Amino acid sequence: MVNLNAMGIVFPNMHDSVIPELTAHRTMASVPFASRYRLIDFVLSGMTVAGVQNIGVIVKKNYQSLLDHLGSGREWDLARKRGGLTIFPPSGDSGYGYHGRIGALKGILPYIESAKEKYVILADCDVVCDLDYAALVERHAASGAEVTIAYTKEKMTPALAKNNISLSLAPSGRVRELLINDPQTGKRNLSIGIVVLGREQLVEIVRTGYAKGLVKFEQDILAKNLDTMKVYGYEYTGYRSRIADMSSYFDANMQLLYLENLNRLFPEERPVYTKVRDEAPVRYALGCKVKNSTVADGCIIEGEIENCVIFRGVHIGKGAVVKNCVLMQNTTVAPGVRMDYVITDKDVSITEGQYLGGTKSFQVFVKKGSTV
């Protein structure tokens, strides 16, 4: 594997507020996705496949599940004597640690200063995509940009309007205007939360910004210095799913029931790695019915499922009919249950004879450890 000469810094808590139902006890980065993955898997895998060998993860709160998932970083080839995966616990006077990216980066400044890489990739975990990080860094270096922001052209939705960074670009690709929570409708150039800049430059930005009491990297630093700072956009045109609320989370999982989307997100040349669990294969009982669903290992299917995303260790009882659902790890569905448009968190039990039903635009959510 070639060293990309770039280090990565991941912000796992940065968008927790958009799906509070799923982040009450975990970070956005550790939200389960697509039967067996966590959202951070796509960031870590993309970086390591591109040759990034030094990645820091700055946690803020509710990070126990993230620590359990990442471990030493072995699954992503990040268990190294030099570099590898470094997880930074919360720092600061508040029990919840930093406020904004500047505060987060100030807390790990010695780590950034001691690194040898020329570039830094800053990444959030709310957009699932197959970004070629090597191509991004190469474009950044070739363009002469000081900062490069990866973006996609997307139609604005009500959920996105509450949480977006929009770019207005010159024909050269240089960012002329950077808007926070742009209310304009139609197609917009929306950041996917991945930024590249020079490591030494980042150190200077953090030192100066923190001394001035600045908090937000995009709003306080980039948006106010576009005239003097060379900030360019990098359009990503591959497959992506943006998690902006519970409905978009549900849709993002459901889209992967289509083979075309699955192949685009999981290309052979850029595999996605996750924590390995040695569990038995799925057990399909006689008489069960399975249609257009993804089912992870360790599951027992005795009833009927259709258009479902099923995580590890789920048990669907005999006679149960489950359609259009996302069922997370160790969910138990008793015999005779009817479910349609439901999202269950981990360790949920649905008792015999129950009916739970939502709609395509508004799904029923059952919180972690609940019995219904």
N, C-alpha and C positions, 0 to 999 in steps of 0.2 A: 504494500500500500504506500502510495506517495504522500509525503507530508505536504499539506496545502499551504503551510506557513501562515496559518490562521488559527487562533484559539476561539472557542465558543463560550458564550455566557448566556445561560438560560434563566428566564424569569417565570417560575412555575405558578405564582400566585397572581400575576398581573391582571387577569380577567375573571377572577373568581365571582365577582358580583353579577355577571350576566346569567349564570345558572346557579343561584344560591341553593336550589333544591339538592344539587349534586355536590356542591362544594362546602356544605355545612361541616363535614368531617374530613375533607380532603382538598387538595389543591386542584386547580384547573388541569394542571399537567398530569395528574394521576386519575383523571376521570376515565372510566372504562369505555372502550370504543371497539366496534367491529368484532365482537365475540371474544377476542383474546388479547387485545392490545390496550395500552393507555395512551393518552394524547401525546405525552412526551416521547414515546417510542419513535414517532415520525421525525421529530427534530433530532434526537440523538442518532438515529440510524442514518438520516440524510447527511449529517455532519461527518460521522465516522467513515461512511462509504466514500465521501469526498476526500478524506485524508486528514480531517481534523483530529488531532490526538491529545488535545488538552482542553477539557470542557469543565467549566464551573457552573454549578446550579445554586442560585441564591434563594433559599426558602424564607418564608415569612411567618406562616402559621398553618395549622392543620396538615403537617407534613409527614406524619407517621406512615401513612399508606405509601407515600412517595419513597420514603427511605426503604420500606419493605420491598418495594418494587425494584428500585435501582440497585440495592445491595452494593457490591464492590464495582459494579459496572461491567462485569465479566461478559454478559450477553452482547454488549456493544463493543467488545475488545478494548475496554477502557480501564481494566485492572492492570495498571502499569506502575513500575517503580518510578518513572519520571513522567510527569504529566498525568494523563488519564482523567478519571472522573474525580472532581472535588466538590463536595456538598457543603455549603456554608450555612450555618444555623442563623437564626434571627440575631440582629445586633441593634444597639440603640437603647435609648431610655425607655421606650414603650415596650410593653410585653409583646407587641406585635411587630417589633423591629422597625424597618425603614419606612419612609414615605416617599414614593416615587423612585424612578430609576437612578436619579443622581444620588440619593441617600443610600440606595442599595449598592451602587458601584463604589461610593466612598468607603463603605464598610469593608470592601475587599480590595482596596487600592494597592496594598502591598503585593497581593497575589498577581494583579495585572502588571505592576511595575517589574516584578521579578520574572515574568514570562519572556520567552525568546522570540515568539512569533511576531511577524510584522503587522498583521491585521487582526481585528477582533470582529466576530459575528455576534450580534445581540439578537436574541430570539425569544418570542413568546410562544405559547402553546395552544392558542385558540383557533388556529387555522390548520386543518389537516391537508397536507399537500405532498407532492413528490418533487420538491425543489432540488435542482442540481446546484449544490452549494459551491462546487468547484467553478462552474460557469459564472456564478454570481461574483465570486471573488476575482476571477480573471477579468470580467467586465469592469469591475470597480478599478482594478489596477490599470487597465488599458485606457480608461476614459479620463484619467487624471482627476477624478472626483475626490473630494475630501470625505464625503459621506454618500453612500448608495442605499436607497430604500427600495426593497422589493414590493411590488404592488400588482394587483389584478384589476381589470376593468369589470365592474359588477354593477348590476342594477340596485339602486338604493331601496331598502325595505324599511318598514317602521322599526324593526329591531336594530338594524344597522345604523339607523339615524341617531340612536342613543349612544352608540359606542363605535366611533370610526375615526380614522385619520385619512383625510382626502388630499390628494396631490393635484395641483394644477401645473402642467408641464409645458415648457417651451419646445419648439420643434427639435432642438438639440437633445432633449431629454432632461435638461436641467429643471429643477423644481422652482417654479416662480412663486407659488403660494402653497402653504401647508395649513389646512383647516382642521380643527379639532371638532368632532361631532358635526360635520357638515350636514345642514338640513336640506340641501338641494336634492331634488328628485332626478330620476333618470339614471343613466350610466355614469359612474364616477370612477376615478382612479383611487382605489382603496389600498392602503398599506396592509400587508399581511403580517406585520409585526416582526420583520426580519431586516436588520440594518448592518451594513459593513462600514468600517472606518479603520484608520490606522491606530495601532495600540498606543503609541506615544501621544497621538492627538487626543485619544480618549482620556488618557491620564490628565492632560492639561485641561480638557473640558470639565472633567469631574472636579478637579482642584479649584478651578476658577468659579464654576457654577455653585459648588457647595459653599465657598467663601462668601458668595453674594446672596446666599439663602435661597437659591433656585432649587426646584424639586423635580420638575418634569422635563425629561430629555427632549421630547419632540416639541412640546408647547413652549417651554422656557428657553431652550437652547436653539433648536433648529429653526422653528417658525420665526423667531425674532432676528435671525442672522443670515437669511437667505441671500441678502445683497452682497455680503462679504464672504460667505462660506459656499463652496462649490458642492451643492447637494443635488444628486442626480437620482432619477428613478430607473428601476430595472423591472420591466414587465414580465410577469410570470404567466404563461398561457396554458400550463398543464392543468391536471385535475386538482380541484380544491373544494373543501367544505369548510365554511366558516361557522363556528359555534357562537351564536349571538344570543340565544335564548333556548328554552327547553324544546320548542317546536323545531328549531333549526338543528338541534342535537339529534332529535328523533329522525328528521329528514336525512341528515348526514349518514346515519346508520342504515336507513332504508335504501339509500341510493346504491349502497354496496351489494344489494341483492341483484343488481344488474351486472352481468359479466363484463361489459365494456368499461364500466366505472371501476370495477375491481382490478382489471388488467392495467388501467391507467394509473391507479394509485399504488399498485404493487408490481412494477416492472421488474423483470429478471435482473437487469443490470444494476438496480438499486434496491436490494431487499430491505425489508423492514424487520428489525429484530425486537424481541420482547423477552420478558422473564420466562424461563422454561419451567414448566410444571410437569412432572412425570405422572400423568394420570392415564387411566384406561381409555380406550377409544369409546366413541358414542355407542350406547346399546339401544338398538331399535327393536322394540318388542313386536311380536306377532300381532297384526291387526292395526298397528299404528299407521298414521298418514302424515307424510311430510311433503310440503310443496313450497318451492321457492324460498328456502330458508337457509341461514348459515348456523351451524351448530358446533360448538367447541367441544373439546375432549372432556371426558368425565360425566357426560350427560346421560340421562335415561329418558327415552321418549316412548311412552306407552299410549298416549292419546293422539290428538291431531294438531298439527301446527302448519300455518300458512303465512307467508310473508313475514317471517320473524327473524330476529337476531338474538341468538341464544348463547349466553356465556357459559363458562366452565361450571360443571357440577349442578346444572339445573335438572330437576326431575318433573316431568309432565305426566301426571297420573292417567290411568285408564279412563277413557270416556271424556276427558277434558278436551275442549276445543279452544285453541289459542290462535288468534289471527292478528296480524299487524301490531306485533308487540316487540319490545326490547326488554329482555329478561336478564338481569345481571347475575353474577356468580352466586351459586347455591340457593337460587329461588326454587321453592317447592310449590307446585300446583297440584292440588288434591284432585281425586277423581270427580268427574261431573262438573268441573268449573268451566265457565264461559268467560273468555277475555277478548277484548277487541280494542286496539289503540291504547295500550297500557305500557308504561315504563316502570319496572321495578328496580330498586336499588339492591344491593347485596343482602343475602340472608333473609329474604322475605318469604313468608308462608301464606298461601292463599288456601283457605279451608274449604272443605267439601261443599259443593252445591252453590258456591258464590258466583255472582255475575258482576264483572267490572267492565265498563265500556266508556270510551271517549270518542273523539272524532279525529279526522285526519288533521285538522288544524288545532285541536286542543286535546292532548292526551292526558289520561289519568296517571298520576305519579304516586307510587307507594314508596315511602322512605325506608331507609336501611333498617333491617331487623324487625320490621313490622309484621304483625299477624292480622290478616283480614278475614 
